Amino acid sequence: MTEEHSAGPAHEPPPTHRPVRAGRAILLLIVVAIAVAATGVVGRRKDDESLAKWTQEQAIPTVALVSPQSGGEVRDLALPGNVEAFYTAAIHAQVSGYVQEWRKDIGAKVRKGDVLAVIETPELDQSIAVAESQVAKAKANLALAKVTAERWNSLRASAAVSQQTVDEKTADARAQAAEVDAVQANLDRLKAQKAFANIVAPFDGIVTVRNVDVGSLVRADAASGAELFAVADVHAMRVYVPVPETYAAEMKDGMKATLDLPEYPDRKFDAKIETTSHGIDQKSRTLLVELLADNKDGALFPGAFARVHFQIPPDANIVRVPASALIYRDNAIQVGVVDPKNRVTLKKVQIARDLGTEVEITSGLSEDERIVANPSDAIGDGEEVRIMNAETEKPDSSPGQQRAKAKPTGDSGEMAASERGRGE
């Protein structure tokens, strides 16, 4: 009994600490897991905030800006014009008859008074002969009346005739003198008409029209018909141009212009404004402008068509902007102006002239404003924009580098959170 009692304690197993160590390990793992989870949540929250901020920033459009250029360019205004002679005379017959001869053909250079044609006037010649005989008869009657009046005046001194008879004879002599004057005036009129049998040039120039030939019948009452000859003074030419009312104020006396003619494709002619009609035609809404062009060499012909080029000086109130900056919306033309707070204001503008890549604006813009160079169709009034700088405008070599530069610095946190998520 004693041995069994004494041997009992000697065979009891020693106390172990394995359950305590396992619990501590489990607890440690739980703490580590909680710490890792907390760190992941905080990291994800930061990444979400960074991503939201980046997304919001990317929602703000990036725009490039341009500045309006002051002043327009010298405008070349090309308009059709009609070239006419300095003087033009349409010559008609003053007497009736037949063309006996013509001496000048078209293109002939003539001097003032040169005979162009001669008209044979048999009827007028007969009338002149009758008038001459009437003058001779009237002069004879006048001579007889004067002699009779003188005789009766001498007899009156001797009281052989009455005073009444003397007065009658004297009055008859005066009447015969008046008759002589009348028939003489008629003769002079017929002779003056006879002088028009020679058709002469009214001034120095060139014969541009001849509508007669030998034997042609001409009548003095045919002034409304075709002219017999036309003579043009072409030492200088008048050019008439209908200018639209828009440019009427630009047409000043003495303003220079150049002429282009189809028959001279490689030559330009100088001209200058002589005068204007100073009135707008109500039908065409144009101002008639008269120019003078020297024609010493005779290269310009009456009746020619010409394109007249006016150099319109630039308007100081005009600014130029790229055509790509225009926005067509609500039946109006607008441009986007960026204020100091980088917000867009849409302004209506008025275009003076379209130059292709640029347009000239007459109202709505000033030189110190910042214009959106290529606005999108969705851009709105008051919208916030980001200004593109020189670094952003330069494209990168690879798409990956472009995406890396385009994303904010928070992308590294987002990538780290993604890696952690995949690790978990």
VOGU-3710 file (C-alpha; in Angstrom, 3 decimals, decimal comma):
1> mteehsagpa> 0,000/0,000/0,000  2,781/2,281/0,914  4,617/1,548/-2,328  1,532/2,097/-4,407  0,825/5,391/-2,683  4,390/6,467/-2,982  4,651/5,376/-6,617  1,479/7,156/-7,703  2,837/10,653/-7,836  5,998/9,553/-9,536
11> hepppthrpv> 4,045/8,249/-12,628  1,733/11,338/-13,152  2,406/13,106/-16,543  3,984/16,579/-16,408  1,690/19,608/-17,015  1,671/20,930/-20,707  1,240/24,575/-22,150  0,114/23,625/-25,716  -3,510/24,866/-25,389  -2,337/28,286/-24,153
21> ragraillli> 0,167/28,688/-26,961  -2,443/27,742/-29,595  -4,872/30,282/-28,257  -2,267/32,986/-28,347  -1,422/32,118/-31,914  -5,036/32,226/-32,937  -5,474/35,546/-31,203  -2,399/36,914/-32,915  -3,683/35,783/-36,276  -7,009/37,436/-35,613
31> vvaiavaatg> -5,294/40,727/-34,700  -3,123/40,548/-37,805  -6,171/39,834/-39,963  -8,040/42,740/-38,466  -5,082/45,029/-39,035  -4,738/43,873/-42,618  -8,480/44,310/-43,205  -8,430/47,795/-41,671  -5,438/48,751/-43,750  -7,182/47,470/-46,900
41> vvgrrkddes> -10,389/49,351/-46,120  -8,513/52,590/-45,514  -6,448/52,058/-48,660  -9,525/51,288/-50,723  -11,259/54,366/-49,363  -8,314/56,541/-50,312  -8,143/54,889/-53,702  -11,873/55,400/-54,210  -11,545/59,040/-53,270  -8,566/59,438/-55,614
51> lakwtqeqai> -10,451/57,672/-58,394  -13,525/59,828/-57,863  -11,400/62,953/-57,885  -9,605/61,828/-61,051  -12,903/60,950/-62,715  -14,298/64,357/-61,822  -11,217/66,051/-63,174  -11,419/64,036/-66,379  -15,049/65,132/-66,789  -13,824/68,741/-67,148
61> ptvalvspqs> -13,029/69,243/-70,845  -9,556/70,393/-71,811  -9,503/73,146/-74,425  -6,889/75,062/-76,344  -7,132/78,851/-76,470  -6,441/81,370/-79,218  -6,392/85,146/-79,180  -8,201/87,242/-81,796  -5,886/88,961/-84,239  -6,422/92,704/-84,550
71> ggevrdlalp> -7,355/94,257/-87,866  -8,452/92,661/-91,097  -6,506/92,214/-94,265  -6,645/94,374/-97,354  -9,663/93,086/-99,226  -9,619/92,561/-102,963  -13,089/93,446/-104,226  -13,533/92,173/-107,798  -16,619/93,377/-109,678  -17,719/93,286/-113,340
81> gnveafytaa> -17,413/96,517/-115,287  -18,236/97,880/-118,744  -15,576/99,728/-120,728  -16,823/102,686/-122,771  -15,141/105,376/-124,835  -14,354/108,751/-123,340  -16,730/110,298/-125,915  -19,102/108,461/-128,228  -21,178/110,081/-130,982  -23,895/108,309/-132,943
91> ihaqvsgyvq> -24,203/110,218/-136,229  -27,557/110,364/-138,034  -28,584/112,048/-141,273  -29,827/115,634/-141,126  -31,019/115,588/-144,749  -32,818/113,070/-146,925  -31,182/111,603/-149,973  -28,903/108,896/-151,272  -25,378/108,095/-150,174  -23,140/109,337/-152,933
101> ewrkdigakv> -19,916/108,076/-151,312  -18,449/107,103/-147,953  -14,849/107,929/-147,160  -14,135/106,395/-143,761  -14,579/102,769/-142,817  -14,676/101,181/-139,351  -11,402/101,436/-137,477  -10,342/104,579/-139,351  -8,747/107,303/-137,256  -10,392/110,646/-137,981
111> rkgdvlavie> -9,862/114,258/-137,029  -12,578/116,725/-136,181  -14,288/117,898/-139,396  -13,164/114,979/-141,589  -15,861/113,967/-144,092  -17,182/110,485/-143,418  -19,745/110,320/-146,248  -21,500/112,512/-148,811  -25,259/112,441/-149,367  -26,794/113,371/-152,718
121> tpeldqsiav> -29,898/115,537/-152,087  -31,844/116,181/-155,301  -35,006/117,305/-153,510  -33,107/119,693/-151,301  -31,225/121,074/-154,312  -34,543/121,795/-156,036  -35,859/123,535/-152,946  -32,761/125,697/-152,829  -33,220/126,663/-156,478  -36,833/127,671/-155,814
131> aesqvakaka> -35,800/129,672/-152,779  -33,127/131,499/-154,746  -35,676/132,528/-157,393  -38,033/133,725/-154,698  -35,259/135,839/-153,234  -34,532/137,349/-156,633  -38,219/138,152/-157,183  -38,569/139,668/-153,742  -35,536/141,870/-154,297  -36,937/143,084/-157,611
141> nlalakvtae> -40,269/143,941/-156,023  -38,414/145,745/-153,264  -36,476/147,842/-155,749  -39,687/148,845/-157,560  -41,413/149,675/-154,295  -38,544/151,918/-153,217  -38,561/153,867/-156,518  -42,331/154,324/-156,370  -42,196/155,524/-152,785  -39,496/158,062/-153,631
151> rwnslrasaa> -41,502/159,445/-156,585  -44,656/159,832/-154,573  -42,717/161,577/-151,830  -41,377/164,111/-154,392  -44,870/164,739/-155,781  -46,207/165,375/-152,318  -44,104/168,518/-152,104  -46,023/169,970/-155,064  -49,401/168,891/-153,611  -50,066/166,746/-156,692
161> vsqqtvdekt> -50,838/163,664/-154,603  -52,381/163,153/-151,219  -50,475/162,281/-148,082  -52,466/159,042/-147,804  -51,161/157,793/-151,131  -47,581/158,658/-150,176  -47,902/156,722/-146,932  -49,266/153,700/-148,767  -46,360/153,644/-151,197  -43,860/153,977/-148,371
171> adaraqaaev> -45,476/151,123/-146,430  -45,461/148,931/-149,531  -41,701/149,450/-149,859  -41,215/148,364/-146,266  -43,358/145,267/-146,829  -41,298/144,328/-149,848  -38,133/144,646/-147,743  -39,604/142,309/-145,149  -40,503/139,849/-147,887  -36,908/139,871/-149,065
181> davqanldrl> -35,730/139,088/-145,551  -38,198/136,188/-145,258  -37,294/134,468/-148,489  -33,610/135,077/-147,810  -33,934/133,371/-144,406  -35,628/130,404/-146,057  -32,788/130,186/-148,573  -30,207/130,322/-145,792  -32,033/127,520/-143,953  -31,982/125,283/-146,997
191> kaqkafaniv> -28,314/126,002/-147,601  -27,580/125,124/-143,968  -29,343/121,824/-144,493  -27,315/121,281/-147,613  -24,160/121,563/-145,514  -25,291/118,412/-143,670  -25,026/116,506/-146,921  -21,405/116,070/-145,859  -21,354/113,846/-142,777  -18,307/114,881/-140,744
201> apfdgivtvr> -16,579/113,654/-137,582  -17,540/115,717/-134,508  -14,184/115,166/-132,756  -10,922/113,274/-133,030  -11,413/109,562/-132,644  -12,018/106,228/-134,338  -14,921/105,136/-136,512  -16,504/102,206/-134,711  -19,749/101,835/-136,747  -20,604/102,264/-140,443
211> nvdvgslvra> -24,149/101,358/-141,461  -24,268/102,931/-144,939  -23,120/102,057/-148,427  -23,179/103,803/-151,757  -26,743/104,262/-152,964  -28,332/103,755/-149,555  -31,423/105,847/-148,939  -31,263/107,967/-145,810  -33,968/110,133/-144,300  -33,693/113,122/-142,067
221> daasgaelfa> -36,581/111,926/-139,867  -34,915/108,575/-139,044  -33,011/109,819/-135,984  -34,575/107,065/-133,860  -33,218/104,370/-136,155  -29,725/102,995/-136,567  -26,944/105,537/-136,815  -25,034/106,016/-140,047  -21,669/106,223/-138,289  -20,373/106,072/-134,734
231> vadvhamrvy> -17,178/107,832/-133,714  -15,442/107,153/-130,395  -12,763/109,132/-128,621  -10,558/106,422/-127,103  -7,569/108,375/-125,799  -8,973/107,460/-122,359  -11,718/105,039/-121,389  -14,573/105,292/-118,934  -15,314/102,159/-116,925  -18,709/101,854/-115,235
241> vpvpetyaae> -19,046/99,475/-112,295  -22,184/98,791/-110,213  -20,855/98,473/-106,652  -23,019/96,739/-104,014  -24,414/99,009/-101,340  -22,282/97,234/-98,717  -19,131/98,774/-100,220  -20,644/102,098/-101,315  -19,004/104,021/-98,467  -15,562/102,716/-99,507
251> mkdgmkatld> -15,743/104,246/-103,003  -13,830/107,541/-102,860  -12,892/109,874/-105,709  -9,330/109,197/-106,816  -9,301/105,639/-105,435  -7,094/103,387/-107,572  -8,169/100,118/-109,172  -6,894/97,588/-111,705  -8,636/96,061/-114,717  -8,471/92,470/-115,962
261> lpeypdrkfd> -9,690/91,826/-119,503  -10,258/88,399/-121,092  -8,291/89,371/-124,204  -5,232/90,315/-122,108  -4,834/87,485/-119,546  -1,281/88,527/-118,617  -1,814/92,271/-118,407  -3,391/94,619/-115,903  -4,617/98,139/-116,607  -4,552/100,938/-114,055
271> akiettshgi> -7,626/103,025/-113,414  -8,945/105,412/-110,800  -12,365/106,527/-109,657  -13,440/109,727/-111,397  -16,839/110,071/-109,753  -19,868/108,153/-108,529  -23,590/108,584/-109,002  -23,920/109,467/-105,276  -27,159/107,535/-105,263  -28,209/103,906/-104,737
281> dqksrtllve> -30,237/102,260/-107,476  -33,427/100,984/-105,852  -33,741/97,998/-108,162  -30,217/96,610/-107,922  -29,154/98,286/-104,633  -25,868/99,294/-106,228  -23,839/102,469/-106,571  -22,720/103,330/-110,112  -19,005/104,134/-110,086  -17,176/105,738/-113,012
291> lladnkdgal> -13,451/105,125/-113,450  -10,969/106,525/-115,945  -8,264/104,424/-117,558  -5,530/105,753/-119,824  -5,577/104,256/-123,323  -2,653/105,806/-125,147  -1,758/102,549/-126,854  -5,378/101,870/-127,858  -5,461/98,453/-126,184  -8,836/99,070/-124,553
301> fpgafarvhf> -11,888/98,844/-126,792  -15,310/100,404/-126,227  -17,879/97,872/-125,124  -15,338/95,503/-123,558  -15,983/93,561/-120,376  -13,530/93,968/-117,506  -13,123/92,687/-113,977  -12,378/95,668/-111,786  -10,306/95,028/-108,655  -10,639/97,476/-105,767
311> qippdanivr> -8,264/97,290/-102,809  -10,484/97,909/-99,794  -8,433/99,072/-96,770  -8,777/96,996/-93,577  -11,260/97,977/-90,891  -9,659/98,769/-87,535  -12,723/97,370/-85,737  -12,379/93,918/-87,317  -10,707/90,979/-85,544  -9,766/87,624/-87,082
321> vpasaliyrd> -10,324/84,240/-85,430  -9,921/80,664/-86,745  -12,975/79,312/-88,514  -12,806/76,249/-86,230  -13,701/78,461/-83,237  -17,209/79,138/-84,546  -20,238/77,462/-82,985  -23,453/77,262/-85,017  -26,331/77,001/-82,593  -29,896/78,336/-82,362
331> naiqvgvvdp> -29,672/79,988/-85,797  -26,796/82,125/-84,546  -23,021/82,136/-84,818  -21,216/82,025/-81,479  -17,730/81,634/-80,035  -16,674/80,354/-76,634  -14,875/82,954/-74,498  -13,045/81,738/-71,377  -13,102/84,086/-68,377  -10,383/84,314/-65,649
341> knrvtlkkvq> -12,180/81,567/-63,673  -11,884/79,207/-66,642  -15,585/79,212/-67,350  -17,005/79,469/-70,852  -19,253/82,289/-72,002  -20,908/81,892/-75,405  -20,988/85,161/-77,324  -22,840/85,917/-80,541  -20,664/87,378/-83,274  -21,189/88,855/-86,714
351> iardlgteve> -19,014/87,698/-89,607  -17,802/90,282/-92,099  -15,935/87,940/-94,437  -15,035/84,257/-94,608  -11,363/83,762/-95,514  -11,454/79,967/-95,417  -9,307/79,019/-92,424  -10,092/82,357/-90,746  -13,094/84,653/-90,469  -13,303/88,381/-89,902
361> itsglseder> -15,566/89,405/-87,005  -17,092/92,880/-86,969  -18,800/92,794/-83,579  -18,962/90,709/-80,409  -15,240/90,247/-79,674  -12,255/92,236/-78,465  -8,539/91,588/-78,858  -7,860/90,719/-75,194  -10,343/87,835/-74,962  -9,444/84,145/-74,843
371> ivanpsdaig> -11,243/82,072/-77,453  -11,780/78,306/-77,434  -9,964/77,111/-80,540  -11,958/73,915/-81,220  -15,123/73,856/-79,103  -17,153/70,659/-78,952  -20,804/70,590/-79,919  -21,752/69,885/-76,290  -19,975/72,848/-74,746  -22,324/74,993/-72,718
381> dgeevrimna> -22,547/78,502/-71,363  -20,924/78,695/-67,907  -19,191/75,323/-68,230  -15,828/74,926/-66,507  -12,873/73,984/-68,710  -9,243/73,114/-68,243  -6,716/75,117/-70,239  -4,377/73,065/-72,367  -0,733/73,956/-71,828  2,217/73,383/-74,077
391> etekpdsspg> 3,223/70,115/-72,345  -0,238/68,613/-72,720  -0,449/69,598/-76,360  2,611/67,474/-77,240  1,577/63,885/-77,951  3,594/61,025/-76,400  5,216/58,216/-78,332  3,179/55,340/-76,839  -0,457/54,999/-75,771  0,614/53,624/-72,396
401> qqrakakptg> 2,700/56,686/-71,658  -0,172/58,921/-72,731  -2,543/57,161/-70,328  0,018/57,359/-67,514  0,456/61,096/-68,063  -3,261/61,659/-68,352  -4,046/59,998/-64,964  -3,479/61,811/-61,649  -1,005/60,647/-58,963  -3,787/58,781/-57,154
411> dsgemaaser> -3,582/56,075/-59,818  -0,653/54,457/-57,956  -2,862/53,967/-54,897  -5,574/52,532/-57,111  -3,137/50,094/-58,686  -1,804/49,116/-55,226  -5,340/48,516/-53,976  -6,050/46,359/-57,010  -2,925/44,294/-56,353  -3,945/43,878/-52,721
421> grge> -7,402/42,819/-53,774  -6,019/40,209/-56,100  -3,628/39,033/-53,313  -6,499/38,646/-50,906
//
